[in-house]
Amino acid sequence: MKQSKNRLRRIRRQEWLLKRDRKQFCGKHGHKSGRTGFSHWLHGNDFTKGSIGSTRDRRVIIKLPEVLDFEEYYEPTASHFDLLRRGSHIGRHLALVRFDKIRHISPSAALVLASEVDRWNQLRGGRLKAAVESWHEQIRRLLRQMGYFELLNIGAPLDEKNGYSDPQFLRFKRGDENDRNAGELARQLRVEIEQLVGFNIKRHLLFEGLSEAITNVGQHAYPDASFKVKQWWLSASYHKEKRRLCVMFYDQGAGIPATLPTSDVIERLREYFDTWPDSRKIEAAMEVGRSATGATERGKGLQNLVEFAKAHDEGRLSIYSLNGMYRLNVRNENGQQTVETIQRDYVNSINGTLIEWEVTL
């Protein structure tokens, strides 16, 4: 019993320290502040100790861990991606990102990693240096198929084999807040996703969901000039054997919890006393008509994603935003539909909003 209590105290102490670090580095939108010096953040946190180094000229070396996956290893994954974000803020040059330890990277984690390195390249004006020859063969094949080398201007290995693999991936797509024709972009993306799958899908619901995600970036994600890069990234994967389609959309914006308006006195009090976690705010955003613009039609976009999940035998919608995650699991069987909701809150922020909608076709 005593050992159990001591272990609980250690866990709570660790959580408190991480929350303290987050408050110290955070800006008003939940992103890490650029005012912290190089030597301060170089030490990292409990999840990134041993993953950060520097060269003699004080350029940064980041060693990525064996697993990058938001589902099973959220805190280490988000912490390592945050190193890239914080490094670009303080203006230090990235000498090298080491991929050679990676043995598993989920498609969503690959998308967010690409966005962070892409952001660094745009802000710092340079190419990412990576010892590609030391990468694990499976990781190299995955990132090549997703267009990682082309997107980030990394030279692809000449001896790479292009054999069939399952799942198949859609190459990364990138857009920005100035994309005014969301409908046309969504149509093009929907066509490419259908080409990946090989047949038509619930195209209307998918089209509406993609269109709304793109529109939201322009109207909500980047509310002020504090955001230097105002873009979105998208990819998709299809597992032919399992007939499982997953579409992923990510932006590095203010996040749903930061832009959601409080609707009553109770919610304002919860926010004031910091008792309204980000996962509950994401849940509130799922309500029809709940949006930062105040327009009744603006809150329906996430509902289109919910309907896309509900229109299949099995569907899942996951929304990660800042420090929260909200998920809907849907199953249709024998004429009965069951819906399960899952909410989680984390110490580390995902620094934006990641939307995953996954269905069995």
C-alpha positions in Angstrom: 0.0 0.0 0.0 2.8 2.4 0.9 4.6 1.7 -2.4 1.4 2.3 -4.3 1.0 5.7 -2.6 4.6 6.7 -3.2 4.2 5.7 -6.9 1.0 7.8 -7.1 2.8 10.8 -5.5 5.7 10.4 -8.1 3.2 10.4 -10.9 1.4 13.4 -9.6 4.7 15.2 -9.1 5.7 14.5 -12.6 2.4 15.7 -14.0 2.7 18.9 -11.9 6.3 19.6 -13.2 5.2 19.0 -16.8 2.2 21.4 -16.4 4.6 24.0 -14.9 6.9 23.6 -17.9 3.9 24.0 -20.2 2.8 27.2 -18.5 6.3 28.6 -18.6 6.7 28.0 -22.4 3.1 28.7 -23.5 1.9 31.7 -25.4 -1.7 32.9 -25.4 -2.8 30.3 -28.0 -1.3 27.3 -26.2 1.9 27.3 -28.3 5.4 27.4 -26.9 6.7 30.9 -26.5 9.7 32.1 -28.5 11.1 34.1 -25.6 12.9 31.2 -23.9 16.6 30.9 -24.5 18.4 28.1 -26.2 20.0 26.6 -23.1 16.7 26.5 -21.2 14.7 24.4 -23.6 17.7 22.3 -24.7 17.2 20.1 -21.6 13.7 19.1 -22.7 11.3 17.4 -20.3 10.9 13.9 -18.9 9.8 12.6 -22.3 12.7 14.0 -24.3 15.7 13.7 -22.0 18.5 12.3 -24.0 16.9 13.3 -27.3 18.4 16.7 -27.7 22.0 17.7 -28.4 24.0 20.4 -30.0 27.0 20.9 -32.2 30.0 22.9 -31.3 28.5 25.9 -33.1 25.3 25.4 -31.0 23.1 24.1 -33.7 20.4 21.6 -32.6 20.4 17.8 -33.0 17.1 16.1 -32.3 16.9 12.3 -32.0 13.4 11.0 -32.6 12.2 8.0 -30.5 11.5 4.5 -31.6 7.7 5.0 -31.7 5.8 8.1 -32.9 2.1 7.4 -32.5 -0.6 9.7 -30.9 -2.8 6.8 -30.0 -0.4 4.7 -27.8 2.4 7.1 -27.1 0.9 10.5 -27.2 3.1 12.4 -24.6 6.5 11.3 -26.0 5.3 11.9 -29.6 3.9 15.4 -28.9 7.0 16.3 -26.8 9.4 15.5 -29.6 7.4 17.4 -32.2 7.3 20.3 -29.9 11.1 20.5 -29.9 10.9 21.3 -33.6 8.3 24.0 -33.0 10.2 25.7 -30.1 13.4 25.6 -32.1 11.9 27.5 -35.0 10.7 30.1 -32.6 14.0 31.0 -31.0 15.8 31.1 -34.4 18.4 28.5 -33.9 19.4 26.4 -36.9 18.5 22.7 -36.9 21.7 20.8 -37.7 20.1 17.3 -37.9 17.0 15.3 -37.1 17.9 11.7 -36.5 15.3 9.2 -37.8 17.4 6.1 -37.4 15.8 5.0 -34.1 12.3 5.0 -35.4 10.7 1.6 -35.8 7.1 2.7 -36.0 5.4 5.9 -37.1 1.6 6.2 -37.5 0.3 8.1 -40.6 -1.1 10.9 -38.4 2.3 11.3 -36.6 4.0 11.3 -40.0 1.7 14.1 -41.1 2.4 16.3 -38.1 6.1 15.6 -38.2 6.1 16.7 -41.9 4.3 19.9 -41.0 6.7 20.8 -38.3 9.8 20.2 -40.4 8.2 22.0 -43.3 7.4 24.9 -41.0 11.0 25.0 -39.9 12.3 25.1 -43.5 9.9 27.9 -44.4 10.9 30.1 -41.4 14.6 29.3 -41.4 15.2 29.1 -45.1 17.0 25.8 -45.3 16.7 22.1 -46.0 16.4 19.5 -43.4 19.6 17.4 -43.1 18.9 13.8 -42.5 21.1 10.7 -42.6 18.6 8.8 -44.9 20.9 5.8 -45.4 20.6 5.0 -41.6 16.8 5.0 -41.6 15.0 1.7 -41.0 13.9 0.3 -44.4 10.2 0.2 -43.5 10.2 3.8 -42.3 12.0 4.9 -45.4 9.5 3.2 -47.6 6.5 4.7 -45.7 7.8 8.2 -45.9 8.8 7.9 -49.5 5.3 6.7 -50.4 3.7 9.6 -48.5 5.8 12.1 -50.5 8.0 13.0 -47.6 11.1 13.6 -49.6 9.5 15.8 -52.2 7.5 17.8 -49.7 10.5 18.6 -47.6 13.1 18.9 -50.4 15.0 15.9 -49.2 16.8 13.8 -51.9 15.1 10.4 -52.1 17.3 7.4 -52.0 18.1 6.1 -55.5 18.0 2.5 -54.5 14.6 2.6 -52.9 12.2 -0.2 -54.0 8.6 0.8 -55.0 6.9 -2.6 -54.3 3.3 -2.9 -53.2 2.5 -2.4 -49.6 -0.6 -2.4 -47.5 -1.8 0.2 -46.5 -1.3 2.6 -49.4 -0.9 6.3 -48.7 -2.0 9.5 -50.3 0.9 12.0 -50.8 1.0 14.9 -48.4 -1.1 17.9 -49.5 -0.4 21.4 -48.2 -2.6 24.6 -48.5 -2.9 27.9 -46.7 -5.5 30.1 -45.1 -5.8 32.1 -48.4 -7.3 29.1 -50.2 -10.6 30.7 -51.0 -12.1 28.0 -53.2 -12.5 25.3 -50.5 -15.1 23.5 -52.6 -12.8 22.9 -55.6 -9.9 21.9 -53.4 -12.2 19.5 -51.5 -13.4 18.0 -54.8 -9.9 17.4 -56.0 -8.9 15.8 -52.7 -12.0 13.6 -52.8 -11.1 12.4 -56.3 -7.6 11.6 -55.2 -8.8 9.7 -52.2 -11.2 7.7 -54.4 -8.3 6.9 -56.7 -6.4 5.6 -53.7 -9.3 3.4 -52.6 -10.2 2.3 -56.1 -14.0 3.0 -56.0 -16.6 5.6 -55.1 -17.3 6.3 -51.5 -19.9 8.4 -49.6 -18.7 11.3 -51.6 -21.1 14.0 -50.5 -20.3 13.6 -46.8 -16.6 13.3 -47.4 -16.7 16.4 -49.7 -18.5 18.4 -47.1 -16.1 17.4 -44.4 -13.0 18.3 -46.4 -14.5 21.6 -47.6 -15.4 22.5 -44.0 -11.9 21.6 -42.7 -10.3 23.8 -45.3 -12.7 26.7 -44.7 -12.2 26.5 -40.9 -8.4 27.1 -41.4 -9.2 30.4 -43.2 -11.8 31.6 -40.7 -10.8 30.2 -37.3 -7.4 28.6 -37.1 -5.1 31.6 -37.4 -6.9 34.6 -35.8 -3.9 37.0 -35.6 -0.5 37.9 -36.9 1.3 35.9 -34.2 1.2 32.9 -36.5 4.0 33.0 -39.0 3.0 30.0 -41.0 -0.8 29.7 -41.7 -1.2 26.5 -43.5 -2.9 23.1 -43.4 -1.7 19.6 -44.3 -3.6 16.5 -45.4 -3.0 12.9 -46.1 -4.9 9.6 -46.3 -4.3 5.9 -46.1 -6.2 2.9 -47.3 -5.7 -0.7 -46.0 -7.0 -2.8 -48.8 -7.2 -6.1 -46.9 -9.1 -4.5 -44.0 -11.0 -2.1 -46.3 -10.1 0.7 -43.9 -9.9 4.3 -45.0 -8.3 7.0 -42.8 -8.2 10.7 -43.8 -6.1 13.1 -41.7 -6.1 16.9 -41.6 -3.9 19.0 -39.5 -3.3 22.8 -38.9 -0.9 24.5 -36.6 -3.5 27.1 -35.6 -4.9 28.5 -32.3 -6.9 25.3 -31.7 -10.6 24.6 -31.1 -10.5 25.2 -27.3 -8.9 28.6 -27.7 -11.4 29.8 -30.3 -14.6 28.3 -29.0 -16.9 31.0 -27.5 -18.3 30.3 -24.0 -22.1 30.1 -24.2 -23.2 30.6 -20.6 -22.1 31.7 -17.1 -21.2 28.2 -16.0 -18.8 27.6 -18.9 -17.2 31.1 -18.2 -16.7 30.2 -14.6 -15.2 26.8 -15.5 -12.8 28.5 -17.9 -11.9 31.2 -15.4 -11.0 28.6 -12.7 -9.3 26.3 -15.3 -11.8 23.4 -14.7 -13.1 23.1 -18.2 -10.6 20.8 -20.0 -9.8 21.0 -23.7 -11.5 17.7 -24.4 -14.8 19.1 -23.1 -14.4 22.2 -25.2 -13.9 20.0 -28.3 -17.1 18.2 -27.3 -18.9 21.5 -27.1 -17.7 22.4 -30.6 -19.4 19.3 -31.9 -22.8 21.0 -31.1 -24.5 22.2 -34.3 -24.2 26.0 -34.6 -21.3 26.3 -32.0 -18.5 28.3 -33.7 -16.3 31.2 -33.1 -18.0 33.3 -35.8 -21.4 33.1 -34.2 -23.0 32.1 -37.5 -25.5 29.2 -37.1 -24.2 27.4 -40.2 -20.6 27.4 -39.2 -20.8 24.8 -36.5 -22.2 22.1 -38.8 -18.9 21.1 -40.4 -17.8 18.7 -37.7 -21.3 17.2 -37.9 -20.6 16.3 -41.5 -17.6 14.3 -40.3 -19.7 12.6 -37.7 -22.3 11.7 -40.3 -19.5 10.3 -42.6 -18.5 8.0 -39.7 -22.0 7.0 -39.0 -22.8 6.1 -42.6 -20.5 3.1 -42.6 -20.4 -0.3 -40.7 -17.6 1.0 -38.5 -16.5 4.5 -38.2 -14.3 6.7 -36.0 -13.8 10.4 -35.7 -10.9 11.6 -33.6 -10.2 15.3 -32.9 -7.0 16.3 -31.2 -6.7 20.0 -30.4 -4.2 21.7 -28.0 -4.2 19.4 -24.9 -7.4 17.5 -25.5 -8.8 14.7 -27.6 -12.4 13.8 -28.3 -13.4 10.7 -30.2 -16.6 9.1 -31.5 -16.6 5.3 -32.2 -19.6 4.2 -34.3 -20.7 0.6 -35.1 -23.7 -0.4 -37.3 -24.6 -4.1 -36.8 -27.9 -5.9 -37.4 -29.8 -2.7 -37.9 -28.6 -1.3 -34.6 -26.2 1.6 -34.2 -24.0 2.1 -31.1 -22.0 5.2 -30.5 -19.2 5.4 -27.9 -17.4 8.7 -26.9 -13.9 8.9 -25.5 -12.3 12.0 -24.0 -8.7 12.4 -23.0 -6.6 15.4 -21.8 -2.8 15.5 -22.0 0.1 17.4 -20.5 1.6 18.3 -23.9 -0.2 20.2 -26.6 -0.5 19.0 -30.2 0.1 22.7 -31.1 -3.0 23.0 -33.4 -5.8 20.7 -34.5 -5.6 17.2 -35.9 -8.7 15.6 -37.3 -8.8 11.9 -38.2 -11.9 10.3 -39.8 -11.6 6.5 -40.2 -14.2 4.2 -41.7 -14.5 0.6 -42.9 -15.8 0.6 -46.5 
